[in-house]
Amino acid sequence: PVRLVVLMMPADAPYESVNLIRTAAGLAYLVSLIALATFVVLVRVMGWPARHGAFNVWVNLPLFDPTAGGDVLYRLQRDARINIALGFLLPFIIPAVVKATADLLDPISLSNPQTMIWTISAWAFLPASMIMRGIAMGRVAEMIHDKRRRAYAEAHMQAA
């Protein structure tokens, strides 16, 4: 993905600018991967989010509407998969879109430090946050599935 960010640069860009963009992209991508790995450890090993008791879906997902068609579990699992897939694809899609739109619109100039920082940050951390969101939604779906399975097992035991 870092090579694609470098290919976003104009062909006549100075070597120093290309090298700076390559270094910034590599560092930002490394930090985003470390953050993602830390999040996975917190979710899987440390038992987030229900490590300290009950997890209230409605408080922690205020924009999630459980009545908006279909099974909640199916929707959470589907949204988790979509977010993870988008997170993996975005580092490749963003440079391609920027390069394609550079012909149509006034291209962004990564020579300005603020523009470079914001562009590289969005390129590295937006996909990581999408993957984290997908992992979290998958974990919530897993917790709901476990709760349902326990409730069905208890109901079956009481009926027998």
DSSP file (Angstrom, degrees, kcal/mol; ACC not computed):
  #  RESIDUE AA STRUCTURE BP1 BP2  ACC     N-H-->O    O-->H-N    N-H-->O    O-->H-N    TCO  KAPPA ALPHA  PHI   PSI    X-CA   Y-CA   Z-CA
    1    1 A P     >        0   0    0      0, 0.0     4,-1.5     0, 0.0     3,-0.1   0.000 360.0 360.0 360.0 -32.8    0.0    0.0    0.0
    2    2 A V  H  >  +     0   0    0      1,-0.2     4,-1.9     2,-0.2     5,-0.2   0.890 360.0  55.3 -63.8 -37.6    2.9    2.4    0.7
    3    3 A R  H  > S+     0   0    0      1,-0.2     4,-2.0     2,-0.2    -1,-0.2   0.868 104.0  54.7 -62.9 -35.7    4.0    2.1   -2.9
    4    4 A L  H  > S+     0   0    0      2,-0.2     4,-0.7     1,-0.2    -1,-0.2   0.859 105.1  53.0 -66.6 -34.7    0.5    3.1   -4.1
    5    5 A V  H >< S+     0   0    0     -4,-1.5     3,-0.7     1,-0.2     4,-0.5   0.906 109.0  49.3 -65.9 -40.0    0.7    6.3   -2.0
    6    6 A V  H >< S+     0   0    0     -4,-1.9     3,-1.3     1,-0.2    -2,-0.2   0.878 106.0  56.7 -65.8 -36.7    4.1    7.1   -3.7
    7    7 A L  H 3< S+     0   0    0     -4,-2.0    -1,-0.2     1,-0.3    -2,-0.2   0.684  93.5  70.3 -68.5 -16.4    2.5    6.5   -7.1
    8    8 A M  T << S+     0   0    0     -4,-0.7    -1,-0.3    -3,-0.7    -2,-0.2   0.758  82.3  93.8 -67.7 -24.7   -0.1    9.1   -6.2
    9    9 A M  S <  S-     0   0    0     -3,-1.3   100,-0.1    -4,-0.5    -3,-0.0  -0.300  91.0 -96.0 -69.0 151.3    2.6   11.7   -6.5
   10   10 A P    >   -     0   0    0      0, 0.0     3,-1.6     0, 0.0    -1,-0.1  -0.292  32.1-115.7 -63.7 155.4    3.1   13.6   -9.8
   11   11 A A  T 3  S+     0   0    0      1,-0.3    -2,-0.1    -3,-0.1    -3,-0.0   0.797 114.5  51.5 -64.2 -28.6    5.8   12.2  -12.1
   12   12 A D  T 3  S+     0   0    0      2,-0.0    -1,-0.3     3,-0.0     3,-0.1   0.195  79.3 133.5 -95.8  17.9    7.9   15.3  -11.8
   13   13 A A    <   -     0   0    0     -3,-1.6    -4,-0.0     1,-0.1     5,-0.0  -0.412  64.5-103.0 -68.2 141.5    7.8   15.4   -8.0
   14   14 A P     >  -     0   0    0      0, 0.0     4,-2.1     0, 0.0     3,-0.3  -0.298  25.0-119.1 -63.8 149.7   11.2   16.1   -6.4
   15   15 A Y  H  > S+     0   0    0      1,-0.2     4,-2.7     2,-0.2     5,-0.2   0.869 113.1  56.9 -57.5 -39.5   13.0   13.1   -4.9
   16   16 A E  H  > S+     0   0    0      1,-0.2     4,-2.3     2,-0.2    -1,-0.2   0.898 107.8  47.5 -61.3 -41.3   13.0   14.6   -1.4
   17   17 A S  H  > S+     0   0    0     -3,-0.3     4,-2.5     2,-0.2    -1,-0.2   0.918 112.6  48.4 -66.3 -43.3    9.2   15.0   -1.5
   18   18 A V  H  X S+     0   0    0     -4,-2.1     4,-2.5     1,-0.2    -2,-0.2   0.913 112.8  48.3 -63.1 -42.6    8.7   11.4   -2.7
   19   19 A N  H  X S+     0   0    0     -4,-2.7     4,-2.4     2,-0.2    -1,-0.2   0.895 111.5  50.0 -65.3 -40.3   11.0   10.1    0.0
   20   20 A L  H  X S+     0   0    0     -4,-2.3     4,-2.7    -5,-0.2    -2,-0.2   0.911 112.1  47.5 -63.8 -43.1    9.2   12.2    2.7
   21   21 A I  H  X S+     0   0    0     -4,-2.5     4,-2.8     2,-0.2     5,-0.2   0.914 111.8  50.7 -64.2 -43.2    5.8   10.8    1.5
   22   22 A R  H  X S+     0   0    0     -4,-2.5     4,-2.4     2,-0.2    -2,-0.2   0.923 113.3  45.1 -60.8 -45.2    7.2    7.2    1.5
   23   23 A T  H  X S+     0   0    0     -4,-2.4     4,-2.5     2,-0.2     5,-0.2   0.925 114.7  47.5 -65.3 -45.5    8.6    7.6    5.0
   24   24 A A  H  X S+     0   0    0     -4,-2.7     4,-2.6     2,-0.2     5,-0.2   0.910 113.6  48.0 -63.3 -42.2    5.4    9.3    6.4
   25   25 A A  H  X S+     0   0    0     -4,-2.8     4,-2.5     2,-0.2     5,-0.2   0.919 112.9  48.0 -65.8 -43.4    3.2    6.6    4.7
   26   26 A G  H  X S+     0   0    0     -4,-2.4     4,-2.2    -5,-0.2    -2,-0.2   0.919 114.3  45.8 -63.0 -43.9    5.3    3.8    6.1
   27   27 A L  H  X S+     0   0    0     -4,-2.5     4,-2.4     2,-0.2    -2,-0.2   0.920 114.0  48.2 -65.8 -44.0    5.4    5.2    9.6
   28   28 A A  H  X S+     0   0    0     -4,-2.6     4,-2.3    -5,-0.2    -2,-0.2   0.904 112.7  48.8 -63.8 -40.9    1.6    5.9    9.6
   29   29 A Y  H  X S+     0   0    0     -4,-2.5     4,-2.2    -5,-0.2    -1,-0.2   0.894 110.7  50.9 -67.0 -38.9    0.8    2.5    8.3
   30   30 A L  H  X S+     0   0    0     -4,-2.2     4,-2.3     2,-0.2    -2,-0.2   0.928 111.0  48.0 -62.4 -45.5    3.0    0.9   10.9
   31   31 A V  H  X S+     0   0    0     -4,-2.4     4,-2.4     1,-0.2    -2,-0.2   0.897 111.4  50.6 -63.2 -40.0    1.4    2.8   13.7
   32   32 A S  H  X S+     0   0    0     -4,-2.3     4,-2.2     1,-0.2    -1,-0.2   0.885 110.3  49.7 -66.8 -36.7   -2.1    1.9   12.4
   33   33 A L  H  X S+     0   0    0     -4,-2.2     4,-2.5     2,-0.2    -2,-0.2   0.882 110.7  49.8 -68.0 -37.6   -1.1   -1.8   12.3
   34   34 A I  H  X S+     0   0    0     -4,-2.3     4,-2.4     2,-0.2    -2,-0.2   0.915 111.5  48.8 -65.3 -42.6    0.2   -1.6   15.9
   35   35 A A  H  X S+     0   0    0     -4,-2.4     4,-2.2     2,-0.2    -2,-0.2   0.900 112.0  49.5 -62.4 -40.6   -3.0    0.0   17.0
   36   36 A L  H  X S+     0   0    0     -4,-2.2     4,-2.3     2,-0.2    -2,-0.2   0.913 111.0  48.6 -65.5 -43.2   -5.0   -2.7   15.2
   37   37 A A  H  X S+     0   0    0     -4,-2.5     4,-2.2     2,-0.2    -2,-0.2   0.898 111.0  51.0 -63.9 -40.3   -3.0   -5.5   16.8
   38   38 A T  H  X S+     0   0    0     -4,-2.4     4,-2.4     2,-0.2    -2,-0.2   0.910 109.9  50.1 -62.3 -42.4   -3.4   -3.9   20.3
   39   39 A F  H  X S+     0   0    0     -4,-2.2     4,-2.5     2,-0.2    -2,-0.2   0.910 108.8  51.4 -63.1 -42.6   -7.2   -3.7   19.7
   40   40 A V  H  X S+     0   0    0     -4,-2.3     4,-2.9     1,-0.2     5,-0.5   0.909 110.2  49.8 -62.0 -41.3   -7.3   -7.3   18.7
   41   41 A V  H  X>S+     0   0    0     -4,-2.2     5,-1.7     1,-0.2     4,-1.6   0.928 111.2  49.1 -62.4 -44.6   -5.4   -8.3   21.8
   42   42 A L  H  <5S+     0   0    0     -4,-2.4     6,-1.8     3,-0.2    -2,-0.2   0.892 116.3  43.0 -61.9 -39.4   -7.8   -6.2   24.0
   43   43 A V  H  <5S+     0   0    0     -4,-2.5     4,-0.3     4,-0.2    -2,-0.2   0.952 126.4  27.5 -72.9 -49.9  -10.9   -7.8   22.3
   44   44 A R  H  <5S+     0   0    0     -4,-2.9    -3,-0.2    -5,-0.2    -2,-0.2   0.938 130.8  30.1 -83.6 -48.7   -9.8  -11.4   22.2
   45   45 A V  T  <5S+     0   0    0     -4,-1.6    -3,-0.2    -5,-0.5    -4,-0.1   0.914 125.5  40.9 -81.5 -43.8   -7.4  -11.9   25.1
   46   46 A M  S   <S-     0   0    0     -5,-1.7    -1,-0.2     1,-0.0    -3,-0.2   0.548 105.5-122.3 -86.0  -7.0   -8.7   -9.4   27.6
   47   47 A G    >   -     0   0    0     -4,-0.3     3,-0.7    -6,-0.3     4,-0.2   0.775  39.9-149.4  77.1  26.4  -12.4  -10.2   26.9
   48   48 A W  T 3   +     0   0    0     -6,-1.8    -1,-0.2     1,-0.3    -2,-0.0  -0.407  64.4  17.7 -63.2 145.7  -13.5   -6.7   25.9
   49   49 A P  T 3  S+     0   0    0      0, 0.0     3,-0.5     0, 0.0    -1,-0.3  -0.980 128.5  39.7 -99.0  -1.5  -16.3   -5.4   26.2
   50   50 A A  S X  S+     0   0    0     -3,-0.7     3,-1.1     1,-0.2    -2,-0.2   0.096  77.2 110.7-100.2  24.8  -17.8   -7.6   28.8
   51   51 A R  T 3  S+     0   0    0      1,-0.3    -1,-0.2    -4,-0.2    -3,-0.1   0.855  83.8  40.9 -65.8 -34.6  -14.8   -8.1   31.0
   52   52 A H  T 3  S-     0   0    0     -3,-0.5     2,-0.3     1,-0.2    -1,-0.3  -0.215 127.5 -70.1-109.7  42.3  -16.3   -6.0   33.8
   53   53 A G  S <  S+     0   0    0     -3,-1.1    -1,-0.2     2,-0.0     0, 0.0  -0.758  89.9   4.3 113.2-157.7  -19.9   -7.2   33.8
   54   54 A A        -     0   0    0     -2,-0.3     2,-0.5    -3,-0.1    -2,-0.1  -0.252  56.2-140.5 -70.7 152.9  -22.8   -6.8   31.5
   55   55 A F        -     0   0    0     -5,-0.1     2,-0.8    85,-0.0    -5,-0.1  -0.970   8.6-149.4-115.6 121.3  -22.6   -5.1   28.1
   56   56 A N     >  -     0   0    0     -2,-0.5     4,-2.1     1,-0.2     3,-0.3  -0.815   6.7-166.5 -95.1 109.5  -25.6   -2.9   27.2
   57   57 A V  H  > S+     0   0    0     -2,-0.8     4,-2.1     1,-0.2     7,-0.2   0.885  85.9  52.8 -61.5 -40.7  -25.9   -2.9   23.4
   58   58 A W  H  4 S+     0   0    0      1,-0.2    -1,-0.2     2,-0.2     6,-0.1   0.808 111.9  44.4 -72.6 -29.2  -28.3    0.0   23.3
   59   59 A V  H  4 S+     0   0    0     -3,-0.3    -1,-0.2     1,-0.1    -2,-0.2   0.888 119.6  41.3 -77.4 -40.3  -26.1    2.3   25.4
   60   60 A N  H  < S+     0   0    0     -4,-2.1    -2,-0.2     1,-0.3    -3,-0.2   0.669 122.7  38.7 -85.3 -17.3  -22.9    1.4   23.5
   61   61 A L    ><  +     0   0    0     -4,-2.1     3,-1.5    -5,-0.2    -1,-0.3  -0.601  68.9 165.0-126.8  71.2  -24.5    1.4   20.0
   62   62 A P  T 3  S+     0   0    0      0, 0.0    -1,-0.1     0, 0.0    -2,-0.1   0.760  75.2  48.8 -65.5 -25.4  -26.9    4.4   20.2
   63   63 A L  T 3  S+     0   0    0     -3,-0.1     2,-0.6     2,-0.1    -5,-0.1   0.480  85.6 105.5 -91.7  -1.8  -27.4    4.6   16.4
   64   64 A F    <   -     0   0    0     -3,-1.5    -3,-0.1    -7,-0.2     0, 0.0  -0.690  58.0-157.1 -82.6 121.5  -28.1    0.9   16.0
   65   65 A D    >   -     0   0    0     -2,-0.6     3,-1.2     1,-0.1    -2,-0.1  -0.870   8.4-168.9-102.2 108.4  -31.8    0.3   15.5
   66   66 A P  T 3  S+     0   0    0      0, 0.0    -1,-0.1     0, 0.0     6,-0.1   0.687  85.7  56.7 -70.8 -16.2  -32.8   -3.2   16.5
   67   67 A T  T 3  S+     0   0    0      1,-0.1     2,-2.2     4,-0.0     3,-0.1   0.486  74.8 106.3 -92.6  -2.5  -36.3   -2.9   14.9
   68   68 A A  S <  S-     0   0    0     -3,-1.2    -1,-0.1     1,-0.2    -3,-0.1  -0.451  94.6 -69.7 -82.7  71.0  -35.0   -2.0   11.4
   69   69 A G  S    S+     0   0    0     -2,-2.2    -1,-0.2     6,-0.0     6,-0.1   0.711  93.6  27.2  61.6 136.8  -35.7   -5.2    9.6
   70   70 A G  S    S-     0   0    0     -3,-0.1     2,-0.3     4,-0.1     3,-0.0   0.099  98.0 -39.2  76.5 173.8  -34.2   -8.6   10.0
   71   71 A D     >  -     0   0    0      1,-0.1     4,-2.3    -4,-0.0     5,-0.2  -0.537  45.8-137.5 -75.5 135.7  -32.4  -10.4   12.8
   72   72 A V  H  > S+     0   0    0     -2,-0.3     4,-2.6     1,-0.2     5,-0.2   0.902 104.2  52.5 -58.9 -43.5  -30.1   -8.2   14.9
   73   73 A L  H  > S+     0   0    0      1,-0.2     4,-2.4     2,-0.2    -1,-0.2   0.923 109.7  47.6 -62.2 -46.0  -27.5  -11.0   14.9
   74   74 A Y  H  > S+     0   0    0      1,-0.2     4,-2.6     2,-0.2    -1,-0.2   0.917 113.1  48.8 -61.8 -43.8  -27.4  -11.3   11.2
   75   75 A R  H  X S+     0   0    0     -4,-2.3     4,-2.8     2,-0.2     5,-0.2   0.905 111.6  48.6 -65.0 -42.3  -27.2   -7.6   10.6
   76   76 A L  H  X S+     0   0    0     -4,-2.6     4,-2.3     2,-0.2    -1,-0.2   0.921 113.5  47.0 -64.1 -42.9  -24.3   -7.2   13.1
   77   77 A Q  H  X S+     0   0    0     -4,-2.4     4,-2.2    -5,-0.2    -2,-0.2   0.911 113.9  48.0 -64.9 -41.7  -22.4  -10.0   11.5
   78   78 A R  H  X S+     0   0    0     -4,-2.6     4,-2.5     2,-0.2    -2,-0.2   0.939 113.2  47.1 -63.2 -47.4  -23.0   -8.7    8.0
   79   79 A D  H  X S+     0   0    0     -4,-2.8     4,-2.5     1,-0.2    -1,-0.2   0.870 110.5  53.6 -63.3 -36.3  -22.0   -5.1    9.0
   80   80 A A  H  X S+     0   0    0     -4,-2.3     4,-2.3    -5,-0.2    -1,-0.2   0.934 110.4  46.2 -62.9 -45.8  -18.9   -6.5   10.8
   81   81 A R  H  X S+     0   0    0     -4,-2.2     4,-2.5     2,-0.2    -2,-0.2   0.904 112.7  50.0 -63.9 -41.4  -17.8   -8.4    7.6
   82   82 A I  H  X S+     0   0    0     -4,-2.5     4,-2.7     2,-0.2     5,-0.2   0.926 111.5  48.4 -63.4 -44.7  -18.5   -5.3    5.4
   83   83 A N  H  X S+     0   0    0     -4,-2.5     4,-2.3     2,-0.2    -2,-0.2   0.905 112.9  47.5 -63.5 -41.6  -16.4   -3.1    7.7
   84   84 A I  H  X S+     0   0    0     -4,-2.3     4,-1.9     2,-0.2    -1,-0.2   0.923 113.2  48.3 -66.3 -43.4  -13.5   -5.5    7.8
   85   85 A A  H  X S+     0   0    0     -4,-2.5     4,-1.9     1,-0.2    -2,-0.2   0.926 113.1  47.4 -63.0 -44.6  -13.5   -6.0    4.0
   86   86 A L  H  X S+     0   0    0     -4,-2.7     4,-2.7     1,-0.2    -1,-0.2   0.895 109.0  55.3 -62.9 -39.1  -13.6   -2.2    3.4
   87   87 A G  H  < S+     0   0    0     -4,-2.3    -1,-0.2     1,-0.2    -2,-0.2   0.875 110.0  45.5 -61.8 -37.5  -10.8   -1.7    5.9
   88   88 A F  H  < S+     0   0    0     -4,-1.9    -1,-0.2     1,-0.2     4,-0.2   0.831 118.2  43.3 -73.8 -31.0   -8.6   -4.1    4.1
   89   89 A L  H >X S+     0   0    0     -4,-1.9     4,-2.0    -5,-0.2     3,-1.6   0.801  95.2  76.0 -85.3 -29.9   -9.5   -2.6    0.7
   90   90 A L  H 3X S+     0   0    0     -4,-2.7     4,-2.7     1,-0.3    -1,-0.2   0.836  86.3  60.0 -57.4 -39.0   -9.3    1.1    1.5
   91   91 A P  H 34 S+     0   0    0      0, 0.0    -1,-0.3     0, 0.0    -2,-0.1   0.793 115.5  37.9 -60.7 -22.5   -5.5    1.4    1.6
   92   92 A F  H <> S+     0   0    0     -3,-1.6     4,-0.9    -4,-0.2    -2,-0.2   0.781 118.3  47.9 -93.1 -32.4   -5.5    0.2   -2.1
   93   93 A I  H  X S+     0   0    0     -4,-2.0     4,-2.7     2,-0.2     5,-0.2   0.898 102.3  61.2 -77.0 -41.8   -8.6    2.1   -3.2
   94   94 A I  H  X S+     0   0    0     -4,-2.7     4,-2.5     1,-0.2     5,-0.2   0.920 106.2  44.4 -57.8 -50.1   -7.8    5.6   -1.7
   95   95 A P  H  > S+     0   0    0      0, 0.0     4,-2.5     0, 0.0    -1,-0.2   0.892 114.1  51.4 -62.6 -35.9   -4.6    6.1   -3.8
   96   96 A A  H  X S+     0   0    0     -4,-0.9     4,-2.4     2,-0.2    -2,-0.2   0.911 111.5  46.6 -65.8 -41.0   -6.3    4.9   -6.9
   97   97 A V  H  X S+     0   0    0     -4,-2.7     4,-2.6     2,-0.2     5,-0.2   0.915 113.0  49.3 -66.8 -42.6   -9.3    7.2   -6.4
   98   98 A V  H  X S+     0   0    0     -4,-2.5     4,-1.1    -5,-0.2    -2,-0.2   0.923 113.5  46.5 -62.4 -43.5   -7.0   10.2   -5.7
   99   99 A K  H  X S+     0   0    0     -4,-2.5     4,-0.5    -5,-0.2    -2,-0.2   0.898 113.8  48.5 -65.8 -40.1   -4.9    9.4   -8.9
  100  100 A A  H >< S+     0   0    0     -4,-2.4     3,-0.7     1,-0.2     4,-0.5   0.883 113.7  45.6 -68.6 -38.5   -8.1    9.0  -11.0
  101  101 A T  H 3X S+     0   0    0     -4,-2.6     4,-3.1     1,-0.2    -1,-0.2   0.636  93.9  78.9 -80.9 -12.3   -9.7   12.2   -9.8
  102  102 A A  H 3< S+     0   0    0     -4,-1.1    -1,-0.2     1,-0.2    -2,-0.2   0.821  93.1  51.5 -64.1 -29.0   -6.4   14.2  -10.2
  103  103 A D  T << S+     0   0    0     -3,-0.7    -1,-0.2    -4,-0.5    -2,-0.2   0.830 117.2  38.0 -74.7 -31.7   -7.1   14.3  -13.9
  104  104 A L  T  4 S+     0   0    0     -4,-0.5    -2,-0.2    -3,-0.2     2,-0.2   0.863 122.7  31.4 -87.2 -39.6  -10.7   15.6  -13.4
  105  105 A L  S  < S-     0   0    0     -4,-3.1     3,-0.0     1,-0.0     0, 0.0  -0.580 102.2 -76.2-113.2 173.9  -10.2   18.0  -10.5
  106  106 A D        -     0   0    0     -2,-0.2    -3,-0.1     1,-0.1    -2,-0.1  -0.631  61.1-121.8 -69.0 116.6   -7.4   20.1   -9.2
  107  107 A P        -     0   0    0      0, 0.0     2,-0.2     0, 0.0    -1,-0.1  -0.239  23.2-106.3 -65.9 150.1   -5.0   17.5   -7.6
  108  108 A I        -     0   0    0    -10,-0.1     2,-0.7     1,-0.1    -6,-0.0  -0.475  28.7-132.1 -73.0 146.4   -4.1   17.8   -4.0
  109  109 A S    >   -     0   0    0     -2,-0.2     3,-0.9     1,-0.1     6,-0.1  -0.888  17.2-171.0-104.5 113.4   -0.6   18.9   -3.3
  110  110 A L  T 3  S+     0   0    0     -2,-0.7     6,-0.1     1,-0.2    -1,-0.1   0.379  74.1  85.1 -83.4   5.7    1.2   16.8   -0.8
  111  111 A S  T 3  S+     0   0    0      4,-0.1    -1,-0.2     5,-0.1     3,-0.0   0.766  71.0  84.1 -77.0 -24.3    4.1   19.3   -0.7
  112  112 A N  S <> S-     0   0    0     -3,-0.9     4,-2.5     1,-0.1     5,-0.2  -0.683  81.5-139.7 -75.5 125.4    2.1   21.3    2.0
  113  113 A P  H  > S+     0   0    0      0, 0.0     4,-2.6     0, 0.0     5,-0.2   0.870  99.0  50.1 -58.3 -39.9    2.9   19.7    5.3
  114  114 A Q  H  > S+     0   0    0      2,-0.2     4,-2.4     1,-0.2     5,-0.2   0.923 111.9  47.4 -66.7 -42.0   -0.6   20.0    6.7
  115  115 A T  H  > S+     0   0    0      1,-0.2     4,-2.6     2,-0.2     5,-0.2   0.911 112.7  50.1 -62.9 -42.1   -2.1   18.5    3.6
  116  116 A M  H  X S+     0   0    0     -4,-2.5     4,-2.7     2,-0.2     5,-0.3   0.929 111.0  48.5 -62.6 -45.6    0.4   15.7    3.7
  117  117 A I  H  X S+     0   0    0     -4,-2.6     4,-2.4     1,-0.2     5,-0.2   0.936 115.2  43.9 -62.0 -47.3   -0.3   14.9    7.4
  118  118 A W  H  X S+     0   0    0     -4,-2.4     4,-2.5     2,-0.2    -1,-0.2   0.907 115.8  47.5 -66.0 -41.4   -4.1   14.9    6.9
  119  119 A T  H  X S+     0   0    0     -4,-2.6     4,-2.4    -5,-0.2    -2,-0.2   0.942 115.4  43.6 -66.1 -47.6   -3.9   12.8    3.7
  120  120 A I  H  X S+     0   0    0     -4,-2.7     4,-2.2    -5,-0.2     5,-0.2   0.891 114.1  51.6 -66.4 -39.1   -1.5   10.2    5.1
  121  121 A S  H  X S+     0   0    0     -4,-2.4     4,-3.1    -5,-0.3     5,-0.5   0.930 112.0  45.8 -63.0 -45.2   -3.4   10.0    8.4
  122  122 A A  H  X S+     0   0    0     -4,-2.5     4,-1.5     1,-0.2    -2,-0.2   0.910 112.5  51.7 -63.6 -41.1   -6.7    9.5    6.6
  123  123 A W  H  < S+     0   0    0     -4,-2.4    -1,-0.2    -5,-0.2    -2,-0.2   0.878 120.6  32.6 -63.4 -38.1   -5.1    6.9    4.3
  124  124 A A  H  X S+     0   0    0     -4,-2.2     4,-0.9    -5,-0.1    -2,-0.2   0.882 125.3  36.7 -87.8 -41.0   -3.6    4.9    7.2
  125  125 A F  H  X S+     0   0    0     -4,-3.1     4,-2.4    -5,-0.2    -3,-0.2   0.741 103.8  65.0 -94.8 -22.6   -6.1    5.3   10.0
  126  126 A L  H  X S+     0   0    0     -4,-1.5     4,-2.0    -5,-0.5    -1,-0.2   0.948 107.5  43.8 -63.3 -47.6   -9.5    5.3    8.3
  127  127 A P  H  > S+     0   0    0      0, 0.0     4,-2.3     0, 0.0    -1,-0.2   0.910 113.5  51.6 -62.5 -39.7   -9.0    1.6    7.2
  128  128 A A  H  X S+     0   0    0     -4,-0.9     4,-2.5     1,-0.2    -2,-0.2   0.908 110.1  48.6 -63.4 -40.2   -7.7    0.7   10.6
  129  129 A S  H  X S+     0   0    0     -4,-2.4     4,-2.4     2,-0.2    -1,-0.2   0.858 109.4  53.1 -69.0 -33.1  -10.7    2.2   12.3
  130  130 A M  H  X S+     0   0    0     -4,-2.0     4,-2.3     2,-0.2    -2,-0.2   0.914 110.6  47.0 -65.3 -41.9  -13.0    0.4    9.9
  131  131 A I  H  X S+     0   0    0     -4,-2.3     4,-2.6     2,-0.2    -2,-0.2   0.923 112.4  49.7 -65.3 -43.3  -11.4   -2.9   10.7
  132  132 A M  H  X S+     0   0    0     -4,-2.5     4,-2.6     1,-0.2    -2,-0.2   0.908 110.4  50.7 -61.0 -41.8  -11.6   -2.2   14.5
  133  133 A R  H  X S+     0   0    0     -4,-2.4     4,-2.6     1,-0.2    -1,-0.2   0.916 111.0  48.8 -61.7 -43.1  -15.3   -1.3   14.0
  134  134 A G  H  X S+     0   0    0     -4,-2.3     4,-2.3     2,-0.2    -2,-0.2   0.904 111.4  48.8 -64.0 -41.5  -15.9   -4.6   12.2
  135  135 A I  H  X S+     0   0    0     -4,-2.6     4,-2.2     2,-0.2    -2,-0.2   0.918 112.4  48.8 -63.8 -43.0  -14.0   -6.6   14.9
  136  136 A A  H  X S+     0   0    0     -4,-2.6     4,-2.4     2,-0.2    -2,-0.2   0.914 111.8  48.3 -64.5 -42.9  -16.1   -4.8   17.6
  137  137 A M  H  X S+     0   0    0     -4,-2.6     4,-2.5     1,-0.2    -1,-0.2   0.895 111.1  51.4 -64.8 -38.7  -19.4   -5.4   15.9
  138  138 A G  H  X S+     0   0    0     -4,-2.3     4,-2.3     2,-0.2    -1,-0.2   0.888 109.4  50.2 -63.5 -38.5  -18.4   -9.1   15.4
  139  139 A R  H  X S+     0   0    0     -4,-2.2     4,-2.2     2,-0.2    -2,-0.2   0.906 110.5  48.9 -66.3 -41.8  -17.6   -9.4   19.1
  140  140 A V  H  X S+     0   0    0     -4,-2.4     4,-2.3     2,-0.2    -2,-0.2   0.910 111.7  49.9 -63.8 -41.6  -21.0   -7.9   20.0
  141  141 A A  H  X S+     0   0    0     -4,-2.5     4,-2.5     1,-0.2    -2,-0.2   0.899 109.7  51.5 -62.5 -40.2  -22.7  -10.3   17.6
  142  142 A E  H  X S+     0   0    0     -4,-2.3     4,-2.4     2,-0.2    -2,-0.2   0.898 109.4  49.8 -62.8 -40.9  -20.8  -13.1   19.2
  143  143 A M  H  X S+     0   0    0     -4,-2.2     4,-2.3     2,-0.2    -2,-0.2   0.899 111.3  48.5 -65.7 -40.6  -21.9  -12.0   22.7
  144  144 A I  H  X S+     0   0    0     -4,-2.3     4,-2.5     2,-0.2    -2,-0.2   0.907 111.2  50.9 -65.2 -41.2  -25.5  -11.8   21.5
  145  145 A H  H  X S+     0   0    0     -4,-2.5     4,-2.6     2,-0.2    -2,-0.2   0.922 111.1  47.7 -61.9 -44.8  -25.2  -15.3   19.9
  146  146 A D  H  X S+     0   0    0     -4,-2.4     4,-2.3     2,-0.2    -2,-0.2   0.905 111.5  50.6 -62.5 -41.8  -23.8  -16.8   23.2
  147  147 A K  H  X S+     0   0    0     -4,-2.3     4,-2.3     2,-0.2    -2,-0.2   0.912 111.9  47.2 -63.4 -43.0  -26.5  -15.1   25.2
  148  148 A R  H  X S+     0   0    0     -4,-2.5     4,-2.9     2,-0.2     5,-0.2   0.921 110.6  52.0 -63.6 -44.0  -29.2  -16.5   22.9
  149  149 A R  H  X S+     0   0    0     -4,-2.6     4,-2.2     1,-0.2    -2,-0.2   0.906 111.4  46.8 -61.0 -41.7  -27.7  -20.0   23.0
  150  150 A R  H  X S+     0   0    0     -4,-2.3     4,-2.5     2,-0.2    -1,-0.2   0.910 112.8  49.6 -65.6 -41.3  -27.6  -20.0   26.8
  151  151 A A  H  X S+     0   0    0     -4,-2.3     4,-2.2     1,-0.2    -2,-0.2   0.907 112.3  47.3 -64.9 -41.4  -31.2  -18.7   27.0
  152  152 A Y  H  X S+     0   0    0     -4,-2.9     4,-2.2     2,-0.2    -1,-0.2   0.888 112.1  50.4 -66.9 -38.4  -32.4  -21.4   24.5
  153  153 A A  H  X S+     0   0    0     -4,-2.2     4,-2.3    -5,-0.2    -2,-0.2   0.904 111.2  48.4 -66.0 -41.2  -30.5  -24.1   26.5
  154  154 A E  H  X S+     0   0    0     -4,-2.5     4,-2.3     2,-0.2    -2,-0.2   0.906 112.0  49.1 -65.0 -41.0  -32.1  -23.0   29.8
  155  155 A A  H  X S+     0   0    0     -4,-2.2     4,-1.8     1,-0.2    -2,-0.2   0.885 111.9  49.1 -65.2 -38.3  -35.6  -22.9   28.2
  156  156 A H  H  X S+     0   0    0     -4,-2.2     4,-1.4     2,-0.2    -2,-0.2   0.885 111.1  49.8 -67.9 -38.8  -35.0  -26.4   26.8
  157  157 A M  H  < S+     0   0    0     -4,-2.3    -2,-0.2     1,-0.2    -1,-0.2   0.888 111.6  48.4 -67.0 -39.0  -33.8  -27.7   30.2
  158  158 A Q  H  < S+     0   0    0     -4,-2.3    -1,-0.2     1,-0.2    -2,-0.2   0.845 110.5  51.3 -70.1 -33.3  -36.8  -26.2   32.0
  159  159 A A  H  <        0   0    0     -4,-1.8    -1,-0.2     1,-0.2    -2,-0.2   0.796 360.0 360.0 -73.2 -27.8  -39.2  -27.8   29.4
  160  160 A A     <        0   0    0     -4,-1.4    -1,-0.2    -5,-0.1    -2,-0.2   0.456 360.0 360.0 -86.3 360.0  -37.6  -31.2   29.9
